[in-house]
């Protein structure tokens, strides 16, 4: 039996890493081409059903997610079984770190309010290198739903991001998982079919914080 038979299939994106510019924001993010993150669908053999836009300034990280499918339901017991958006952020982009550190963050957001909030931080640390989870009321989210799609505007203030220093560190570790009811999710950089991405920040992509 080959030593490699039990290993997951590796795609080119895992050998070279996926990175993208993340442009500076003067105000609120809008669905403009300059802020659109690239799709990894061809590399990960996934269906594209959402567009994700990202921007930054010293006060916040902002995301605009346009899902081109109707909202159906929130997963009961396991939010990944319904419609939700997960964002994974490492404020220091520590690709050599094998576990979740205090600079890592895992957020989940919903198209409707769940327990009175649209989003919350759910980072799970594996050692004492941790930070206090931010309060859901500190996350700014606006949802817009119609019959065939929905959109979420997400703003994560700097004080919710431990170690966030965009003037001193111009890169962030980043990936996302956009879940949908009854079908496969969409990812950035690496598929959760191959890795438990919430536990392996070294597999996340990179956002380069730029002003041009």
Secondary structure, 3 states (H helix, E strand, C coil): CCCCCCCCCCCHHHHHCCEEEEEECCCCCCCCHHHECCCCHHHHCCCCCEEEEEEEECCEEEEEEEECCCCCCCCCCCHHHCCEEEEEEECCCCCCCCCCCCCEEEEEEEEEEECCEEEEECCCCCCCCCCCCCCHHHEEEEEEECCCCEEEEEEEEHHHCCCCCCCCCCEEEEEEEEEECCEEEEECCCCCCCCCHHHCHHHCEEEEEECC
